[in-house]
Amino acid sequence: MEKEHPILEILNNWQLWLIASLTLGLAPFTPEPHIIADLRWVMGGAVGMQAINWLDLFMHGTPFLLLFRSLIILFVRSRKTAAADK
């Protein structure tokens, strides 16, 4: 397999995004992770959310989205190599 572009290596690194999700995505940890409070707010209708709150949700949610993306790519690649080995 040929070497990936350095940016793609970072984007596809699931370990990096797992650490980022557990630290940046969940910060601050007490009294509850901030992303949980933001998601509750959105599920409650997002009444009173301002632009800064949406930006905050985006910033805390991005590591989780990138983790999900990298895990999907890892799964698809493993399926391709398993199919090629048969």
N, C-alpha and C positions, 0 to 999 in steps of 0.2 A: 504494500500500500504506500502511496506517495505521501510525503510530509505535508501536513496542513499549513495553511497560512497562520502566522503567529496569533492573529486576532481570533481566528476560529479555534485555535488550541485553547485560548482562554475561555471563549464562549462555550466550548464543549467540555470543559473541565468540571465534572459534577462534584468533585470533592471541594473545589473552591466555592461553588455556589451553595453547597451544604453548610459550610462554615459561615458563609455570608448570611445565609438564611437564619441560622441559629444565633448569630450575633447581631448584625445590622437589622435583619428582618424582624426580630423579636424585641429589640431594644425600645424603650427601657423595660426591664423585666418585672418591676414591681410598680404598682399593685397588680397589674396585668400587662401582658405584651400590648404595645401600642397598636399593632396591626389588628389585634382582636377587637379593641375598642372602636377602631375605625370601621372595621367590617360590620360590627353591630350597628353602628351609626348609619351606614349605607343600607343595611337590611331593614332598618327602622324607618326608611324613607329619605334619609339624608337631609332632613329638615335642619336648616341653619348652617349647612356646610358651606364654607367659603372656598375660594380658590386655593388658599394655603393648606386647607384640610385635604383637598383632592391631591395636591402635590405631595403632601405628607403620606397619604395612602399609596401613591405611586412609588415614592422612594422606599417605603417599608415593604411594599409588595414586589418590587422588581427582583430582589434576590430569589424569591420563591418562584417567580415566573421563569427566570433563567435556570434554576435548578430543574424545574419541570421540563423545560426545553432540552437541557443537556441529557436528562434521563431518557427522554424519548429518542434522541439521536443515538444514545448508547444502545438502547434496545433494538432499534432498527438496524444498526450496524452489526450487532451480534446475530440477528436473524439472517442478515445477508451473508455473513461469513459462515454460518451454520449451513445455509442452503448451498453455498459454493463448495463446501467440504463434502457434500453428499455425492 
